[in-house]
Amino acid sequence: MPTTTIRLDDPLKARLAAAAERAGKTSHAFILDAIARTVEQAEHDEDFHRVAEERWLKILATHKTVDWGAAKDWLEARSRGERPRKPAARKLRR
């Protein structure tokens, strides 16, 4: 496994050691977990933005979208366990 070196100033290194100890981990394990969580969040954010861009391009291509009020009502009904009909898309008003 390749090695990566990071340089930490003394105050951050002390904070890292204390946080790792509170978590019951070594500093090394704590750093690995933090990096893994950060990478996962970055990947999740990238996926979110990709889907949002695809949906925006579809709206621009079709000029159709769902009214926010209708979408909100649908989501609220779903959160109550109901199975409402999906709101219909409508033409954008310009």
C-alpha positions in Angstrom: 0.0 0.0 0.0 1.5 3.4 -1.0 2.2 6.0 1.7 1.1 9.6 1.7 2.7 12.1 4.1 0.7 15.0 5.6 2.1 17.7 7.7 0.1 18.9 10.7 0.9 21.8 12.9 1.3 20.9 16.6 -2.1 22.3 17.7 -4.0 20.3 15.1 -1.9 17.2 15.8 -2.9 17.5 19.5 -6.6 18.0 18.6 -6.4 15.0 16.3 -4.8 12.8 19.0 -7.5 13.8 21.5 -10.4 13.3 19.1 -9.0 9.9 18.0 -8.7 8.9 21.7 -12.2 9.9 22.4 -13.4 7.8 19.4 -11.3 4.9 20.7 -9.2 4.9 17.5 -5.6 5.5 16.6 -4.8 8.8 14.9 -4.1 6.8 11.8 -7.5 5.1 11.8 -9.2 8.4 12.6 -7.5 10.2 9.7 -8.4 7.3 7.3 -12.1 7.5 8.4 -12.2 11.2 8.0 -10.7 11.0 4.5 -13.1 8.2 3.5 -16.1 10.2 4.7 -14.9 13.3 2.9 -14.4 11.4 -0.4 -17.8 9.8 -0.1 -19.4 13.2 0.5 -17.6 14.6 -2.5 -18.8 11.7 -4.7 -22.3 12.1 -3.3 -22.2 15.8 -4.1 -21.0 15.1 -7.6 -23.8 12.6 -8.2 -26.4 15.1 -6.9 -25.1 17.9 -9.2 -25.1 15.5 -12.2 -28.7 14.5 -11.6 -29.7 18.1 -11.1 -28.0 19.1 -14.3 -29.7 16.2 -16.2 -33.1 17.3 -14.9 -32.5 20.9 -15.7 -31.5 20.0 -19.3 -34.7 18.0 -19.6 -36.8 21.0 -18.4 -35.0 23.2 -20.9 -35.6 20.6 -23.7 -39.3 19.9 -22.9 -40.3 23.2 -21.4 -42.2 21.2 -18.8 -42.0 21.0 -15.1 -44.1 20.2 -12.0 -45.7 23.1 -10.0 -44.0 23.4 -6.7 -47.3 23.5 -4.7 -48.4 20.2 -6.4 -45.0 18.6 -5.8 -45.1 19.7 -2.1 -48.6 18.3 -1.7 -47.6 15.0 -3.2 -44.5 14.8 -1.0 -46.5 15.5 2.1 -49.1 12.9 1.2 -46.3 10.4 0.6 -44.7 11.2 4.0 -48.1 10.4 5.6 -48.0 6.9 4.0 -50.6 7.8 1.3 -50.2 6.8 -2.3 -51.3 9.9 -4.2 -51.2 10.3 -8.0 -48.0 12.0 -9.2 -48.6 15.6 -10.2 -48.7 16.3 -13.9 -46.0 18.3 -15.7 -47.0 21.6 -17.2 -45.5 24.0 -19.6 -43.2 26.6 -18.2 -44.6 30.2 -18.2 -42.3 32.7 -19.7 
